[in-house]
Structures are given as C-alpha cells and as structure tokens.
Amino acid sequence: MEIDPNRAIQYLVDNAPKFAEAKATRVFIENYLRSVKSKLMGNEEGTLGAKEAYAYAHSDYIEQLTALRIATEEEERLKYMMSAAQLRVDVWKTNEYTKRAELKNL
C-alpha cells in the first residue's frame, strides 16, 4: 500500500481546528457540569448528601452528562484519527529512509 504523506499531513492541518473545537467543547461542558450541580444543590434543602443526591439525579445534570459523553467521544475520535494520520507520515518516512539505504548499498 502506497502512503501519500501529503494527504496525511493535509488531514492533520484540516482537522486540527476541529480537534481544538471538540476539546474546548468538552472542557466547557465539564466545567458547566459543576455549575449545574452547584445550582441544583442550592435548590435542595437538607444535608450535603441529600443535596448531592438531588443534583446527581436531576434531569438537567443527566442532560449535561450526556452532552459530556458526546463531546468526549468526538474529541477522542478526532484525536485518534489525527494520530493515525501522523503514524502514516512516520511510516512513509521510514519507508523512504529504507529505500535510500537500499540504494546506497547497491
């Protein structure tokens, strides 16, 4: 299989902003989740444990957890696709080095 390093590099360039956006979204949702928990705990009376139980069971908190799952999945997908593209470039470089070494030995 012939590896086109330019195509792999272009993939990295094209997807870097998407990865950055996905990571920013995940980090935002993680921090917003704390805010949701805090607001929900403020709405509940009783012990700290009761307040936490209320917040964790609330639909608003569960909705943010679902958003966090989706954001993390997208970030990880992009991260591993970019890693695969980088590996393609590394394999191409190794193949080119091997070809040059073989030509030297002829």
Long-range contacts (C-beta under 8 A, 24 or more apart in sequence): 3-88, 3-89, 3-91, 3-92, 3-95, 4-92, 5-88, 5-89, 5-92, 5-93, 8-85, 8-86, 8-88, 8-89, 8-92, 9-85, 9-89, 11-81, 11-82, 11-85, 12-82, 12-85, 12-86, 15-78, 15-81, 15-82, 15-85, 16-82, 18-78, 19-75, 19-78, 19-79, 19-82, 22-71, 22-74, 22-75, 22-78, 23-75, 25-71, 25-74, 25-75, 26-68, 26-71, 26-72, 26-74, 26-75, 29-64, 29-67, 29-68, 29-71, 30-68, 32-64, 33-61, 33-64, 33-65, 33-68, 36-60, 36-61, 36-64, 37-61
